[in-house]
Amino acid sequence: MARDEGPLLNRLLNSTSVSEQTAALRALKHEIIGHDQRKERWVSSGIVPILSRILECLSREEYDASKEVMSDGQRGGDYTSRASMTEDQELCLQAVIITGSLAQGGPAFISPIMASEAIPSMLAIISSPDCPQSLTVAILKTLSNIADRYPLQNINWPQDNRLAEILFAPDSIGCFARIIAQCSSSTTTQTCATLAANIITRLCTEETHKAALAEYGVLDALALKIASFVVAQGFVLPGAENHLGEDGSLPTLPQPIPPAAKLGPILRATSIIVENSKWRAEHFLSSPGIVTVFPGRLPEFSPTDIKKNPWGMPYLSGSAVPLQNHTNPMDALLPVVPLAQNNASTNFPPLVPIGSFHKRSLSFLEAPPYEEDESALVPWLFHMVRTENGMSRVMAARLVTDLFRLGLARKHRIPMFNYLVTPLLLRMLDKDYDFRDESDPDFDGMIPTALSLKEEVPSIIAALVMDTQELQKHAVEATAIKILSQLLKETYNPRSENGKPMWYAESKDKDMLSAVPAALQLGPVGYSPMTCHIMRFREGILRALAALAPFRDEYRKAICENGVVPYIIDSLKPRPPLETQETTGTKNTAADGNSIPTLLAACGAARALTRSVSVLRTSLIDAGVATPLFELIKHRDIEVQIAATSVICNIALDFSPMKEAIISAGILPILCDHAHSNNTKLRLESLWALKHIAYNSTNDIKNKIVTGLGAPWLAEIMSMDPTSKRSLAADFKMGMGTSNSAGEKVDLLNPMEDASRAEESRDNALAGDNGFDALLADPTRRKKLAMSGEIDQSRQARQDDIAVQEQALDLVRNIMCGNGAAEIVDFFLAEIGHLEFLNILAEKMRPRPNPTRRDTAANPPPPPIPAEILVAVTYVLVNLAAGPPKQRDLLFTHRELLKNLMWLFEHPNRVVRVNCVWVVINLTYEDDQSDRQASYERAVKLKSLGVIDRLRSVEEDSDLDVRERTKTALHQIRKYMNV
């Protein structure tokens, strides 16, 4: 029987005191807990705005109190200082608990909460220095419940990041750092830290949010927490106490963590923040907490090198050399593993190539190739992988994999990954593997911890073996392909989903709902946690299979032999809109489709398989890979378009039987349209695909490509200077004095002035107790991190612009070769204008002056043209020079074109040098007797440009191809004149 909310609602609205309101909220709490239909009726009655107002009033009071505290010169933030609560805080506690209970009703209840000011108000409350710990725990639990269910609203999450934008805003992000950094031994304090780490884990997906968490001290707080675990375990490096307060370390060792603390969530949040960013990973490793327990290796000297002067002070002798020590005490905890063996090695060293003797150093003291010092955190993480269980073990493997991928673990660790990490990760995928984690309702989320951990394992394997053939080899030998293939098939096992009936807004008249405020109606019913888990698990498996297959054809064939190609093709099918899906019935079939992240992973797996000619011509074409790709290239999501286009790049190759299908399916106009996209990645992949299609195609196809792209647009792309403006300015902001770990120029003594203006807002956001302020005492670290994001983006933008221009030039190169090339070249030059086209090529080859001392950030030197662009330009010249006589003569009509080519004979890139020689060969080649006089005249013109001296300069080139082509060029010229 339906209950009437009226009396209780009236009590709540007409309360004359805080205690009456609190009593009404307690009654409401007991009324709705465990009853979703009652929750729905209360939402319709307007309970969410009421709760929001209660929270908002307290948040304003806390904010005013915080300002008074800070104006007295005291910075609060001690979450353990107050055990009792005021009446207002008790009222707020009940409102928070009810909000959390509503969120537990499912994704549909998240929408009205998001439409109110409840979440910003809760963040403001826990940011206050006077927030009691019991209220902090309740708010974090509520935020955790919301964070668990928010992604279930949209299976294509993380497309919608509104919640993350609120939580990780500058005004509120500092509270996470202070909560995590709390060092109290109380269980409640550790619960708060774990909940805060879990919220970060579930919502932090964007690079901007990861950068903000690092910049505002959250990463340093996580590092301090990890250091506390190291202290509690007794793994502080010997002698670390002698260097406290030095080189960025803390003045004292961190307090040991209490036994109730959980390491796994802290490692997980750390891994999420540092992944894919060497800057953030270095910031983490240089954090005061980590440096205190794992100080960098100090130089050691032999006792015979240490002398004493007459008054007894020690000094180093002039011949003192630091002892080489590549291990640290943590390595003693790890087992000895076999060293990497190279099957191709022999008992005899290879012969040194001709011309390389002058490049060898004559010094017997030559050091081995430089490798950065490795933090002792790396072997500690290996030890955690071996000794811990459950989440701590999985997350230790994830974090050490991230550090290895970023070049912060030494290469000699590869055998340790092979024998310690990879087999363990694969064993975790067994059905009977015991993660040994006790189930904890506060931290489990929407699915059991064991399933959540198993879901992450394939993604860790993918990150580990990516781009490292030795790791791929050991993973395959450990039957990784067989295990992953079976798991991919199992993700398509039909599953009966008995969803409970729920009243939600979409079941009502939409015209009526449009007039109802969003805070008074439920949102979409969303997806079940298990459906989202399976999507994420499938995504990780596909990524792992793709990471195993990029280099070795036998691995690609093994994937096909395990029968997963049809499942990969099924994974290329998108999920239908939410409105067309039922909440009950059989789920998880191919017809149900896949989320956007899974589509991206499936495209990656398909792309890896298309690198094999045999697989492309058999398994993939039989499974019909082209059909879903032709649909995905028109998908509404631009990332899916990019991923689908990257696969089409491979199936458009000349040997592919699907090249004709691409043309007949009408994909050319789509690719031409995407090439004009503002998204650089989509533009790049589209041009790449068009380049492959143009190769050896008929002139009518090439004509369609040129017409579809537009000659003026092609000219604009080819003529832009990718080395100017944003990239050059960013490089100069970094200065010219020192280098960072990547060998890039850095100037940290003269940081950007803009960083100082942002400093004040960060200081306010990070205001806390003195212990936490000690973490942030070095402004240089923070400024370096703040600058790194902008510099990385500028550098990436520059690389993208270079790649786009390279593909455009390569497209023109492929258009200008093949049967009937003369006709299509005439058409192309008529469309673009032959003089403008030659001007573009000449400008690309124009020599740039070398940097001088007078160059400054305000007046930087012109940067050199990238080698990739010069290779593409010289290939175009080679094709033009191979055309009929009138096209060859056209090259001499430009005053600077061939003159600019001459300096490229000495270019460091061997392809540029050999292309220069090929241009001479093609221009002096005699087609027939009628072309003899014209060839002679071209040879004379080349000689006047100094080509003879240029050819002689590369007669003894280190590259065999250059030397052989030079012989041919000189032989042809000698036919016409005595040289």
N, C-alpha and C positions, 0 to 999 in steps of 0.2 A: 504494500500500500504506500502510495506516494506521501511523503511528509510535506508539511507546509513550512516553508522557510520564513514566512512573514513574522511570527513573534520573535524569533531569534534575530532576524535582521533589524527589526524595530529596536530591540534591546541594544544592538550594536550601534545603531545610528543615533539613538536617543540617550546614550549613556551620559551621565553628568560628571563622571569622574574617571580617572585612568583605571582605577581598580575595577569599576563596573565594566569598562571596555575589555579589560584583561579577562575577566570572568566570562564575558560573552564569547571572546575568542577561544577560550578553553573549551567551552561547550561546543562551539563550531568545529573545533579540531576533532573532538570525539565523534561528532556527527558525521564527518566526511571521510575519515581515515578508513580506507578499504572499500569505499563505495563510490565507484566512478560516476554512476548516474546522478547521485546526489551532488557530486562535484560539478557536473555539467549544469545542473539547475542553479547552483550557487554562482557559477560563472555568469549565467544568463541574468541573475539577479544583481550583478554588479559588484561581487565581492572583491575582484582583482583591483579595481580602482580604489576601493576602500583600504585594502591592505597596502597598496602603493602609497596612499596619502599618509598612513600611519608611519611607514618606513621613511617617507620623505621628510616628515616633521622631525623625527629623531635624527636623521642624517644632517639636517640643517643645524640642529642644536650641537651635534658632535663637531660639525665643521667650525662653528663659532668658538666652541671650547678649545678646539685644536689651534685656532688662530691666537687665542689668548695665551695658551701655553707657549707657542713659538715666539710670541712677542716678548715674553719674559726671558727669552734666550735659552729656554729648555726645549730639547727635542725629545718628544715622547716616542712611543712605539713599543713599550714593554707590555706584551700581551698576557703576561703572567701576573701582573701587579694587582689586579682586582678580582676578588673571588665573588663578592656580592654584587647585585644589580639594583639599580634604581627602579622605581615603578615604571618609568617610561621605557627603560631597557627591557623589563619583564614583558611589557606590552609588545614591544618590538620583537622579542623572542617568539611570542605566540604567533605573530604575523609571519615571521620567517618560517616557522614550522608548518603553518598552513600553506604557505606558498610552495614549500618543498613537497607537501602532500599532494597538492594540485599537480605539480610537475610529474609526480609518480604515476599519475593517471595515463600518461602516454604522450606521444608527440602532439596530439591535438590540443593539449592544454598548454603547450609551450607558447603558441601564438598569442593568446590573450596576455600572458605574462610579459612577452616581448613588447607588446603594444603599450604597456604601462611603464612607469618609471621605477618599478620595483627593483630591477637589477642594478641600475646606477645608484639607487639609494642604499642598497645593501653594501655595495662596494665603498661608498662614502663612509658607512658606519664602521666597517672593519679597517678603514684607513685611519680612523681616529685613534689617538694615543690612549684614550680612556675606554676603549671597547673591551668589556669583560671577556674572558676566555671562553666561557660557556656560550656566549652570543656569537663569538667568532667561529666556534665549531659548528653551531647551527647554520650560520650563513654559508660556510664553506660546504657543508653537506647539501644544502639547498642548491647552491651553484653547481655542485657536482652532479646532482640529480638532473638539473636543467641541461648541463653539458653532455650528459649521457644520452638524453632523449632528443636534443636539438638536431643532431645529424640524421635521425630517423625520419624527420619531416621530408627530406629530399634524399633519395638514394644516390643522387649524383653529387652529394656533398663531397668536398668542401667548396662548392660553387658559392654557397650562401654563407658569408662570414660575418654577419651582423653582430652575432654574440661575441665573437672574438674581438671585433672592433670596439665593443663596449668594455670588455674585460681588460684588454691590453692597451687602453688609452693612456696617455701620459699622466692623467690625474689619478688613475687607479692602479697602474702597473706596479708602483713602488710597494704597495701593501703585500704583494706576493713575495717580493724579495725579503721583506722584513719577517714575514711569517715563516718562510723557509729557513732563514738564518737564525731563528730563535734557538738558544742553546740550553734551555731548561731541560731537566731530566724528567719532567712530568709526562705521563702518557698522553694527556690532552694536547700538550705542545707538539709532540711528535705526530699525533693524529692530524693536527692542523697542517703541519708541513707535508704530510703524505697527501692530504686532500688537495692542497694547493698545487703540488706536483702533478696530481692526476688531472686536475682541471687544465693545466698547461698541456699535458699530454694529449688530451682529447680534442682540444680546440686549436692548437698552434700548428697551422699548416702553411701559412703564407710566409714568404721570406721577410716581408716588412715586419711581421709580428715577431719572428725569431730575432731579427736585428734589434727590435725594441726591447725584448726580454734580456738580450745581452747588454745593451747600452744602459738600461735602467737598473742594473745590478742583480737581476734574477740569476744570471749565469754564475756570477761570483758567489751568490748565496748558495746555489747548488754545489759549487766547488767547495765551499766551507763545510757543507754537510758531509760531502764525501770525505774530506779531510778528517772530520770527526769520527767517521767509521774507521779510517786508517789508524787513528790514535787508539780507538777502542780495541782494535785487533792486534795492536802492538807492532805495526809494520812501518812506523816512522823510521826513516833512514838513519843509521848511526851517524852521529855528529851533527844532526840537523839542529839540535838545541844550541849548538855553538854559533849558529848563524841567524838566530832570531832577530828580527828587525832589520836585516840586511837584504839588499837586492829584491825589495818588494815583498818580503815575507812579513808575517804578523809578529808583534812583539812577544807573544807567548804562543805555546802550542794550543790548538783548538781543544775544547773540552771533549772528552770521549763521549760518544753517543750512547744513550741508555739501551739496554737489551731489547726494549719494546719497539725500537725504531725499525723502519723497513728500508732496506737499501735499494730494492728493485725500482720503486717509483722514482727515486731520486736519479738513478742512472738512466731511467727511461726518459725523463724530462730533459736531462742533460744531452742525451743523444739526439733528441728531436731538435733542440736548439742549435747544436753545432753541426749537424749533418749538412753536407754540400757547401760548407763555408770554411776555408782554411783560416780566414781571419778570426772567426768566432771560436774555432777550435784552439788556435794559438792564444786567444784571449782567455779561454778556459784554463789551459795548461799554465799560463803565467799568472793566474789568479793567486792572491796572497795565501788562500787556504792551501792550494796544491803546492805552491812553492815552499811553504813552511814545512810540510811533512815530507815532500819529495824535492829537496833543493837540487839545483843544477849541479853537475859534476864540476868540482873545482880542479884546476890544474895541479898535478902532483909532480915532484921532481925527485931525482935520485939523491940519496944522502950525500954522495960525493960532490954534487953540484951546489950544495948549500955551504957557503963559507962564512967566516966571522971576521969582522974588521977588528982593529986593535982595541976598541972599547967594548967589544963583545956583541955588537949588533949583527944579526945574520943578514947575508945578502947572497944573491945568485951569481955564480961564476959566469963569465962571458960566453962559455960554451954550453950553458944549461939549456936543456931541451925538455919540455913537458913529456912525462911518460904517457904512452898511449894506453888508455884503459877503456875498452868498449863495453864493459859490463857494469852492472850495479848490484848491490846486495840482494835486490828482489829476484834477480835471475837464479839465485841459489835455490829458490823455492820451486823452480820449474824443472820438469824432467828433461833429460837430454833427448833430443830428437834427431833422426838422421838428416844429414845435410842434403841440400838439393843436388841431384845428379843430372848431368846433361848427357843424354844418350848419344849425342853427336860428337862428344869429345873424343879425342884420340891421344896417343902417346907422343905425337909430334905437333909442335906449334905450327900454325898456318904461316905461309909466306907473306911477307910484307909487300903490299902493292908498290909498283914502280911509282916514283914521285912522292912517296910518303916519308922518305927518310928525313927530309929537311923539317918535317913537322914534329919529329920525335924530340923529347927533351933530353939534354945531355946530362942532367943533374941526377946523381944517384940518390938524392934525398927527396925525389919527387913524391909528394903525398898521394895516396889513393884518391879516387873521386870523392868530392866533398859530400858528406851526408850529415844532416842536421843531428844535433844531440837529441836523444830520445828521453822523454820523461820517464821516471820510474813508475808512473801511473800505468804505463803499458804493460810491463810484466805483472804489476799488481792486478790488473784486469784479467790477464791470463790465469792468474792464481784464483781469482774469483770464479772464473768459468769452470775451473777444475773442482773447486771445493764447495761452492754454494749450490743451492737448489732453487727450483721454481723461477720466479720472476728475476731474482738477483742474478742467476746464472744466464738467463736469456738476455737480459739487458747489459750485462758485462760483455757478452759476445757482441751485442749490437754496437756498443760504444767503442770497443777496441777495433771493430771492423770499420767504423766511421773514421777513426784516427788513422788507420792504415790506408784507407782510400784517399785521405787528404795528405798523405806523405809524411805523417807525423809519427809513424812507426817504421823502424828500419826494415830494409828489404830482407835482411837475414831472418826476419820473423816469419817469412813465408812457410818454411817447413813446420813451424809451430802451429800456424793456422791449419796446415794440411793434416797434422797428426793429433792436434788437441781440439780444434774448434769444429772443422768441417764434419768429422765423424759424429761428434756429439750433436750437432744441429740436425743431421740426418736421422739420428736415433730418436730425437724429439718428435719426429713426424710419425713414429710408430704408434699404432692404436693403443698399445699397452704401456706406453711410456708414462711414468709417474712423475709429475712435476713437483710433488711433495709440498704443495702450497695449501695451507689450511684456507678453506673458504671463509671470506670475510665480507659480510653484506655491505659494509661501509665502502669497500674498495673494489668489489667484484664488477661493478657496473651492471650492464644489462645481460651479460652472458657469463658463465663460469670462468674463473681465472685460467683454468687449463686450456679451454678453447681459445681464449684471448691470446695466450702465449703461443699456442700452436699456430695461430693465424699469422703471427709476426715472423715465424721462423723462415718461410720461403723468401720473404723480402730481405732478411739478413743474408741468406745464402746468395741471393742475386747481387747484393751490394758487395759481398766478399769476393766472388769469383769474377766479377766484371773486369774485363780488360787484362786479366792476368792468366795466361795460358797454363802455367804450372798449377794454379789453384783449380782451374777448370778440369785439368787432367785428373787430379786426385779426387775431385768430386765425382767425376764420371766413373772412375775406377771403384768408388764407393757406392755405385749403383744409384747415383742421384737422379739420373734421367728416368730410370724405371720407377723409383719411388714417387717422383713428382708427376709422372704420367698417370700413375694409378690414382693419385690424389685428385688430379684434374678431372678424371672420369667420375670420381665419386662426388665431386661438387655438382654433378648433373643428375645424381640419384633423386628421383621424385620424392618429395617430402610433403606430408599432410600437415597443413597449417590450420589449426582450429582457432581462428581468431574470435575473441568474444565480441558480441554485438556492442556497438558503442554509438551513442548519439553524437553526431557531429554536424557542423554547420552545413556541409555540402548536401545533406539529405533534405534540407529545407529549400524553400523558394529563394532563388538567388536574388531576385529583385528585392525581396524583403530584407535579405541579409546585407545588401549593399548599403542600406540605411542604418544598420546596426553598428555601433562603434566596435572596432576590432577587439577591444578589451572585454567585450560582453559576449563574444561568440568564440566557439572552438575553431581551430584550424583544421587542415587535412589530417586524416587518420594516420597517415604515414605508413611506414614499413615495419615489419617485425624485426627485433634485434637479430634473430637467427638468419633472416634473409640478408641483412647487411653484413653479418659475419661471413656468410658464404661468398658474397660478392668480393669482400676484401681478401678472403683466403684464395679465391680463384685468381684475383689480381696478382697476389704475391707469387703463386705458382707459375703463372704465365711470365712474370718478370724473371723468375729464376730460370725457366727454360730458355728464355731469350738470352740471358746472360751466359748460359753454357754454350750457346751455338754460334757465336759470331765468327770464329776463326777456323774451326775444324769441320770439314765436310762429313767425316764419319760420325761426329756428334749430331749433326743435323739429320743424317740418315737414321741414327739410333732413335731420335725423337719420332720420326715417321714410323719406324718399325714397331714402336710401342703403341701405335694406333691412336695417337692423340690429335692428328691433323683435323679430323672432323670436329673435334671438340674446340680446337682453336678457331675454326671457321664459325662454329656456333657462338663463340665468345665475341665475334665481330658483329653480332646482331644487337642493336640497341633495345633498351627497355621501353615499352610503350608508356604513354603518359599515365600518371597516377589515377586519373579519373576513370580509366578504362579497366582498372584492376579490381578483382574481388578480394575481400578481406579473409575469405575462408576458401578451403578446397585444396587440391593438389598443386604444389608449387615447385619451382626449381627446375622446370623443363627448359629446353632450348627456346621454346616459344615465349617464355617469360622475359627473355632478353637480358641485357647486362647494363650495369651502371657505367657512367662515363669513365671513371678511373679504370674499370675492367676493360672497356673498349680500348683505352690507350695501351694497356699492357698487352692485349691481344694483338694490336697492331705491331707492337714491338716484337712479339714472338713470330708473327707472320713475316715481318721484315727480315729477321734473322734467318728464317728458313729460305726466303727467296734469294739468299746469297748463293745457294747451291743450284747449279744449272740442272742437275739431274732431278732434284726435288721439285724445282720449278716446273719442269717439263712432265712430271709424273704425278706425284702425290697432291701437289697444290692445285694443279689444273683439274685433276679428277675430282677434288673436293669442292671445286667452284669458288676459289678464293676471290676471284675478280668481282663477282656479283655483290657481296656485301660491301666491298671497298668502294664500288661505284655509288652506293647509297651513303656511305659514311663521308665521302668527300663533299656531300651536300648537307651534312649534319648541321644542326643549329649551333653547336658548340665549336668554337674556332680551334681549340686544342685537338679535338677529334679530326677536324679537317686536316690539320697539320700532320697528325699521325697517319691518317689514311693516305695522304699525298706522299709521305715518305715511303710507304710500301709500294705505291704505284711507280715511284722512281725506279724500283728494282724490277718490277714486272714489265716496265717499258723498255728494258734493255734490248739490244738488237737481236740477241739469241732467244728472247722470250717468245713463246707461242701466243702470249696474251697481248702483244703489242697491237695487233690488228683489232682485237676486241676493245681496247681502250679507244681507238680511233672511231670504230663503228658505234660505240656506245655514246658518242657525243660528249666525251670528257674534255676534248680540246678547248671548247669555249669556256668551260668551268675553270680549267687550269689558267687560261689567259686572264680570266676575271680575277682569280685568286692572286695572280702575279701582281695585280695593282693594289692588293690589300695594304692597309696601314700596318698590319702585323708583319714584322720583318721575317719571322720564322716561316709563316705561310708563303710569303713572297719568295723566300729562298727555295723552299721545297717545290713550289710550283715551277719556278724557272729550271730547277734541276730535272724535274720530270719532263718538261718541254725539251730540254737539251737532249735527253735520251730518245725521246720520240723523234726529234728532228734528224738524228743520225741515220744515214742511209735511207731516209724516207724519200718519197717522190716529191717533185717540186710543188705539186698542188697542196700537199700537207705542209710543206715549209711556207708556202704562200699564205696559208690559213693562219699559221703561227705568227708570221710577221704582221699580217693584217689584224689579227686578234689582239696582239700586244700593242700595236701602234708604233710606227717608226719614231715619231717624236718622243714617245715614252722611253723606248729603248735607248735613244740618244741621250736622254736625260740621265738614265741609270748608268750608262757607260761613262758619262762625262763627269759625274760627281766625284769629289775628292774625299774618300773615306778616312783620310788621315787628318782632316782639318777640324776646326771648331771644338766640339764637345770632347773628343778623345784627346786631342792635343792639350787643351786647357786642363783637363783632369791630370794628365801626366805631369804637367808643370806644377800643378798644385802640390804634387808629391815631392817636388824639389829635385836636385841633382846631386846631393851630397852622399847619401848612404843608400844601402840596399836592404830590402826586407828578406824574409826567408825564401821568397820565390825568386830572388835576384832582381827584383824590380826597384827602381829608384824611389827613395823615400826621404822626406825631410820632415822629421817630427819636431825639429826645433822651431819651425816657423809654421805652425798649424793655421788653418783657415780662420779668419776672424769670425766667420759665421758660427763656428763651433762654440766660441765663447758666449755668444748670445743664447745658445741653446743650453749652456751649462747651468744657468741660473734655474731654469725650469726643471732640469734634472735634479739639481740639489734639493729643490723643494719637494719633488716627488719622492726623493730618497731619504728625506729627513727621518732619522731614527735614532736609536741609542748609539752610544759611543762605540760599542763593539762592532756594530755593522758599519758605522762610518769609517772604521779602520780599513775595511775592505775597499773603500772608494777613495783612499787618500791620494792615490797617484793619478792626477788628471791626464797625464800623458797616455796612459793605457786607454782611458775612456775616449780621448780625442782621436787616438789612432783608430779605435773601433768605429767611432762615428764617421770618420773620413772614409773608412774602408768600403762601406756600402756604396757610396757615391762613386768611388773610384772603380770598383768592380763593375757597376752598371755601365759606366762610361766606356770601360775597356771592352766589355761584352758588346756594347752597341757598336763600337768601332769594328770588332771582329765580324759582327753580323753584316755590317755595311760592306766590308771587304768581301765576304762570302757571296753576298747578293751580286755585287759587281763582277766577281769572278765567274759566277754562273751565267750572267748575261753575256759576257764576252765568249764564254765557252759555247753558249747557244748560237751566237753569231758564227763562231768557228765551225760548228756542225752544219749550219745552214749553208756555208760556203764550200762544202766538200761533197763528194759523191757524184753520181751520174747526173749530168745536166747542170753541173755547178755554175757554169758560165752564165746561163740564163737567169738562175735565181740570184746570182751576185749582181747582175745588171739590174734586176728588179729591186733588190735590197738597196743598192746605192742610189737608184732613182728615187726611192721612197724617203731615204734618210738624207740624201744629198752627199755626193762623194767628197766634196771639200770639207764639210762638217765632220764626216766620218774620219777622214785622214787627220783632221785637226785633233780629234779625240785621241787617236792612237799616238800622235806625235806628243801630245801633252803628257800622256801616261809615261812615255819614255824619256821625257826631259830630265836631264841630270839636275839633282838637287845639291846645294852647297852643304859642306860638312858643318856641324855645330862649332861655334866659337865661344870664347869667354864673354863676348859682349851680349850673347843671347840671354834673355831674362824671361820671366813668366809673362811680363807684359808684351814682350816682343820675342816670341820663341822662334827657333829656326824652323824652316820647312822640313817636315819629316820625310824620310825616304819612302818611295812607293813600295808597298809590300811585294815580296817576291811572287806571291800567288797571282797578283794582277799582271806583273811583267811576264810571267809564264803564259797567261791567257792571251795577252796582247801579242806576244811574239808568235804564238800559234796562229792567230788570225793573219799576221803578216806572212807566215809560211804558206797558208792556204791562198792568200791573194797572189803571192809570188809564183804559185804553181798554176795559176790560171792562164788564159790565152794571152798573147802578146799585148793587147791593148790594156789589159788589167795590170800586167807587169809594168808597162810604161807609165801607168797612172801613178804608181808609187813615186816615180821621179818628178812628178809635177809639183809635189809638195816640197817646200824649201827646207824644212827641218826634219821630216820624218826619218829618212835613212841616215841623216847626220846624227840624230839622237840615238839611232840603233848602234852606232859604233862603240860607244862607251860600255854597252852591255856585254861586249865580248869578254870583259873582265869581271863580270858579275859573279858573286859567290855561288849562286845557284847553277848547278850543272845543266838543268833543262833550259834555262835562259841562254846559256852559252851555246848549247848545241842547236837551239832554234835560230840563233843569230847566224850560225854557219849554214843552216838549211835555207835561210832566206837568200844567202849568196849563191848557194847551189841552184836553187830554183830560178833565180833571176838570170843566171848565166847558162842555164840549160838550153840546148838547141833542139827545138821540136822537130824541125826538118830543115832541108836546105834553104827554104825561103826565109827561115827565121835566123839565118846565120848573121846577117848584117845587123839586125836588131839586137841580137845577143852580144855581138862585139861592142855595140854602142853602150849597152847597159854595163858591160864589163869595164869599159873606159870610165864611165861615170862613177862606178863603184871605186875604181882605183883612185880617182880624184878625191874621193871622200876618205881615203886612207885605209881602205879595207885590206890591202896587202899586209900592211904592218899589223893590223888587228888579227889577221889569220895567222901570221907568223908568231904572234904572242901566245896563241893557243896550240901551236904544233906539239908542244911538250906538256899539254894539259894533263892533270891527274886523272881525268876521266877518259876511258878508252873510246867511248862513243864520240866525244868531242875530237879526239885525235884522228880517228878514222874519217869522220865527216870533213875535217879540215883538209886532209889529203885530197879528198874528192873535189873540194872547192878550189884548191890551188891548181889541181890538174886541169879543171875546166877553164880557169882564167889563163893558164899557160897556153891554151890552144889559140888564144887571140893576141897574146903579147908576151914578151920576154920578161919574166919576173924572177 
